[in-house]
Amino acid sequence: MNSCWVTQQQKQRTAYFDNWNLKLEDSSRSGRPTEIDLDILKELIESDPQLTTRCVAEQLGCSHTTVETHLELVDV
């Protein structure tokens, strides 16, 4: 059996370059941001140290993992 299974991601990549889109930069994406303002994060944490990462994420409009990542950068 010599069938070749092509994933959806491979199809998308092929279509991307078949349309002569040869830019290698990241294109803009929809969804929640992965970068947040550290000053705002610090202000939220200082105003209520009992906030969970999920509550902070909801207020900032990002994922809780983004908050967790950026908490390491904030000196609280």
C-alpha positions in Angstrom: 0.0 0.0 0.0 1.8 3.1 -1.3 -0.7 5.8 -0.4 0.5 9.2 0.6 -1.5 10.8 3.4 -1.4 14.6 3.2 -2.3 16.5 6.3 -4.6 19.6 6.3 -1.6 21.7 7.4 0.5 20.4 4.4 -2.4 21.3 2.1 -2.5 24.9 3.5 1.2 25.4 3.2 1.1 24.2 -0.5 -1.8 26.5 -1.2 0.0 29.4 0.5 3.0 29.1 -1.8 1.0 28.1 -4.9 -0.6 31.6 -4.7 2.9 33.1 -5.0 2.8 34.4 -1.5 6.5 34.1 -0.8 6.6 36.4 2.3 8.3 34.7 5.2 7.0 37.2 7.8 4.2 36.2 10.1 0.9 37.4 9.0 -1.6 38.9 11.4 -3.8 36.5 13.2 -7.1 36.8 14.9 -7.5 35.6 18.5 -6.3 36.6 21.9 -3.0 38.5 22.2 0.1 36.8 23.4 1.8 40.0 24.6 0.4 42.1 27.4 1.3 45.4 29.1 3.5 44.5 32.1 2.6 47.8 33.9 -1.1 46.9 33.7 -0.4 43.4 34.8 1.6 44.6 37.8 -1.1 47.1 38.7 -3.8 44.4 38.7 -1.7 42.1 40.9 -0.8 44.8 43.3 -4.4 46.0 43.6 -5.6 42.4 44.4 -2.9 39.8 45.1 -5.6 37.1 45.5 -6.6 37.3 41.8 -6.2 34.1 39.9 -4.4 34.0 36.5 -7.7 33.2 34.9 -9.4 36.3 36.4 -6.4 38.5 35.3 -6.5 37.0 31.8 -10.2 37.7 31.5 -9.7 41.4 32.4 -6.8 41.7 30.0 -8.4 39.7 27.2 -5.7 37.1 26.9 -5.2 33.5 27.9 -4.2 32.5 31.5 -1.0 30.9 30.1 0.0 34.3 28.7 -0.5 35.8 32.1 1.5 33.0 33.7 4.3 33.6 31.3 4.4 37.3 31.9 4.2 37.0 35.7 7.7 35.8 35.6 8.8 39.1 34.1 6.9 41.3 36.6 8.6 42.1 39.9 5.8 42.1 42.4 
